[in-house]
Amino acid sequence: MEKLRSINHFKISIISQIIITFTCITMLISGCNASLGINNPIATLKNFEQHSDMVIRFAKLEIKQAQLNDYETYLKEGIETAIAKEPGVLTMYALQNESEPSKITILEIYENDSAYQAHIESAHFQKYKTGTLEMVKSLELIDLNPIVFGVKTDN
């Protein structure tokens, strides 16, 4: 019975990762389209090729459960400041795993590598990084390359 429970937990974990990935891609499309002034799906494909130097990544974190609220405070402040003050930061979405709230995935989209470098050198990112260093159990950074995106803009 314990083995069956473990298999079911694994299946749920895989399914939740798939859902998170599709959700992030959907948000990626919406965020990029708004940032690039794209209003139709055909333009999405054409304009995306013009912006192939964007830096896109997932940051997958596990946070110590006892420090989750404090971590979320730093995260919210960091994202709000980056979006408000850094023109090269196009999109930042923080998503929490529904069944395991201490697991957080952040979708980050930067105009280019210079914008990413400026972000990680910024005072607000350094505040986030040093303030949350002891709260993070694990961190995995996944760099992504766009293939093709489409979005339905008219219902």
N, C-alpha and C positions, 0 to 999 in steps of 0.2 A: 504494500500500500504506500509506503514511504517513497519507493522508487517511482510509482505512478504520480504521486504528488510532485516530485522533483521534475519529472518529464513535463507535466502540465505547467509548472512554474516556468520552465524553459520555453515552452511554446508561447505562453503569455508574454514573456520577456521579448521574444523575437517579434511577435505581433505588435507589441507596443513600440519597438524600435522602427518597424515599418511604418506605423501610423505617424510617429514623430517625424520620420524622414519625409513622408508625403506632405505632412502639414508644413514642414519647413520649406519644401519646394514650392508649395502654394504661396506661402508668405514671401518667399524669395521673388517669385514672379510679381506679386502685387507690389512689393517694396521697390524692386528694380523698375517696374513700369512707371510707378509714380515718380521716382527719382529721375528717370530719363524722359519723362513727358510722353510716354507711350500710351496711346488710346485704343489700339486695335491689335488683334493677335498677329496679323501679318507684319506689322511694324515691330512686334516683339522679336521676331526672328531676324529681321534686317538690322535693327539697332543693336541687338545683343552682340552681333559680330563686330560692330564698331567699338564695342566696349570689352573686348576680349582680354584686356590687361587688368580687369577687376580681380581683386583677391577675395576669394570666397572660402569660408572655412566653417566647420563645426568645432566647437569646444565642448567636449563631453566631460562633465565633472561629477564627482561624488563628494558631497559635503558631509562633515560630521554632523549627525542628527541634532546634537545638543546646541550647535551653533548655526543652524539653518536660518533662523529669523535674522540674526546679525548678518549673515552672508547675504541674504536677500536685500537688506538695507543697503549694503555696499554695492551690490549688483545694480539695483534700481538707480542709485545716484550716479554710478559710473556710466550706465547706458544713457540716461537722460542728459548728462553733461556732454558725452561724446556726440550725441545726435545734435545737440544745440550748438556746440562750439566748433565742431570739426566738419568742414564742408566735404572732406573726402570719405567720411563715414556715411555710407548710403543706407545701410540697414543693420539693425541689431535686434534680434528676438531671443528672449530667454524663455525656455520651455521646461516645465517641470514634469517628470514622469508621474503619471497619475497614481500608479500603484506603489511607487518607491519615490516619495517626495524629495529624498536627499540626492537623487540623480537629476542633474540639470544639463540640458543641451542648449548651447547658445549658437545661433546662426549669425555670422558676421559677414558683411559685404562692404568692401572698401573700393573706392574708385580705381586705385592702383597700388603698387607696392609702396610708393612714397607716402601715400595716405595711411597705409597700414603702419609703416615705420613711425610716422608722426604720431599716430595713435598710441603705440606702445611706449613712446618716449614722453607722452603728455603727463602733466602733473596729476590729473584726475585718474589716469590709468595706473600710475605708480602708487597713488593712494589706495586704489582698489586692490592692486596686487600685494602690496605690503600688509594691508589691513586684513586680507583674507587668507594669507599664506598658511597659517596654522589651522584654518577651518577646512581646507581642501584635503580630502583623503586621496583622491586620484584626479588626474587631468590627462585627457587625450585630445590632441589637436589633429584635425583631419582637414587637409587642404583638398579643395574640390575644383574640378574643371567643368565648366558648363558644356553640355552637349547640345541640347535643344530645349527650349521652353515654349509653351503656348499658354495663352490665357484667354478665357472668355470674358469679354468686357461688356457685352450687351446681353441682357437676360431675355 
